[in-house]
Amino acid sequence: MFHRQETLAKTITFGITHMAVAFGVVYLMTGSLALGGAVALIEPLANTVAYFFHEKIWQRVGEKSEPEAVPAGG
């Protein structure tokens, strides 16, 4: 089971990685630092927010799939 701090840490590191990849791809395609920077800020930011909620949904799915505890003795 994930904890809130772990989910937040994963979201932040995912965002940083995504921004670096987005910048690199756009810069290699266009040669523009400005365009690479703009895309690296806008698209990954939106995607990072979506990822956070994606993780929260999967946490709930995991909680629902865990078997319920059976009381001792019956």
SESEFI-290658 format. One record per residue: x, y, z negated of N, C-alpha, C in turn. Coordinates in steps of 0.001 Angstrom, whole numbers, plus 524288, in hexadecimal, padded with zeros to 5 digits. Example, Ala and Ser with C-alpha at 12.3 -4.5 7.8 and 13.67 -1.06 7.14 Angstrom:
// SESEFI-290658
833867E9C67E1888300C7EE6C7E188833907F31C7E188/832327F7367E458835667FBDC7E41C832648001E7E142/
//
This chain:
// SESEFI-290658
8034D7FB6F8000080000800008000080385804DE80000/80204808B780303804F680D8E8035B80346811507FF12/806E5814797FD86805BB8188D7F9BE805D181DCB7FC81/803668219C7FA32802EC826CB7FC998083C829127FE05/80C1D828B97FA8F8114A82AF27FBA1813E98282C80031/8134182308800718158F82013804C0812FF82198809EC/80DDB82223809E680B0F823BB80E9F80CD88291D8105B/80D7882CBD80CB580F36831F680E02814CD831DF81025/8183C82EDC80DB181DA982E7680F8D81DE182C258150E/81ACF8281C8160081AA3825C681B3B8188E829A981F35/814AB82CB281DBA81271830958213E81682834B7822A2/8196D8368C81ED781D5B83A9681FC8821BA838878233C/823C8833E78221182805831CE82545826258307682AC4/8214C82EB082B3D81F0F82DBC8306881EB8832DE83372/81D0A836FF830E281C9883C1183374821D783E1383567/825D683DA08323282B1983F5C833B882D0B83C3A83865/82C718371D8382682E19833C983C7B82B208352084171/82615835C6840F2822CE836FA845778245E83C31847E8/825708401C844A78270D84533846B282C2C844CD849B2/82FDF841D6847A3834E88413384A468343E83E7B84F8F/8311183A7884FB383020837A98549782D5183B2F8587F/8294583DF5856BA8265A8416C85A37829E68459E85C79/82D1E847F58592C830B584BF285B168346B849A785F22/836C08453A85DE183A81842CE861728382D8417E866C0/8338A83F3D866BA8310083DBD86BA182FBD8428C86EEE/82D568467D86C8482BD384B2A86F7F830A684E2087151/8349E84E7F86E08839668513086FA383BFB84E6287436/83C468493A873FF83EA2846478785283B70846C787D56/836548472787CD1832FE8479C881738331884D1A883CA/833AB851238807F8331D856808826C8381C859B68820B/83BA48584487E8B8404F85B6887D9E83F2D8605C87A8A/83A7A860DA87889838DD86597875BF838D8864AC86FDC/83C16867B486D1D83C128676786764836E98697786534/834E386DA1867938300386FF9865AF82B7386C3186643/82AF0869DB86ACC826AB8662D86BA88275A8614F86841/82C2685F67867E082D3485AE78647982BCE85C1185EDA/82D3B860C585D1182BFC86252857B88262D862E6856C3/823718653185A8D81DCB865E9859F281AFB860AE859AE/81C5385D3A85D46819D38581585D4E81B4C8551085862/820328558D856B182201852BC8520C81F3C8548B84D1F/81D1A8593B84D1781A4985B1D8487D81476859D8848BA/8122085A9A84D2F80C7385A2B84D9380A928548184DB4/80C60851798517180A5C84C2A8521C80BA2848A584D7C/8107F8487784B9F8119B8451B8472080EC7846C984225/80DEB84BC28417280B1084D8A83CD18058B84B4983CD6/802F184BB3841497FDB284978841BD7FDD78438D84106/801B2841038434B8022D83B5F842E38036F839AC83D4F/8068783CB883A84807E983B6D835208032083BA883190/7FFD883F82832637FAFE83FDF82F5B7F79383B1883085/7F734839AD8357D7F4278350D836F97F66F830218347E/7FBA682FBA834517FE3D82B2D831FB7FCEB82AB782C2A/7FCD182F13829697FB8F82EFF823D57F63282C80822F8/7F25A82E338260B7ED1D82C04825777ECE18265E8275B/7EFF88250A82B447F06B81FA782D197F24481C1D828AB/7F64081DD8825D57F83F81AD5821637F41C81A3E81D25/7F13281E6A81C0C7ED1C81E2F8180D7E8E781A3881982/7E77481A1681E807E39281649820537E599810C781F97/7EA8980FD3820FB7ECB680A91820627ED2D8090B81AA0/7EE1080CCF817367EE2980B9E8119D7E8D58099A80FE3/7E4C080C24811AD7DF7380A77810427DE378051F81285/7DFED8041F817477DF247FEF6819A77E1E37FAD481659/7E6AA7FC01814A77E9977F85C811647E6FA7F76180C31/7E4CF7FB70809DD7E2217FADD804D77DD447F77B80567/7DA797F808809B77D5B47F4F780A917D6F17EF4580BB2/7DB8B7EE3380DDC7DCD47E8D080F3D7DF4C7E5C880ABB/7E0B37E8808067F7E2E87E5D4801F27DE957E2EE7FF1C/7DF9E7DE0F7FD957DB987DB2A7FABC7DA8A7DDAF7F571/7D5977DD837F3E57D4297DFAB7EECF7D5E87DBF87EA83/7D7757DE3A7E6317D9177DB117E1C47D4637D82F7DF6B/7D53D7D33F7DE2E7D1257D0277DBBF7D2267D0187D5E7/7CE517D18B7D2C27CF1B7D18E7CD137D0A17CC207CB13/7D40A7CC057C7347D5B97C70E7C4EE7D10C7C4467C261/7D0BA7BF5A7C34D7CCA37BC397C0DA7C76D7BC667C3C3/7C78A7BE5F7C88E7C2A17BDD57CB3A7C1267C21E7CE74/
//
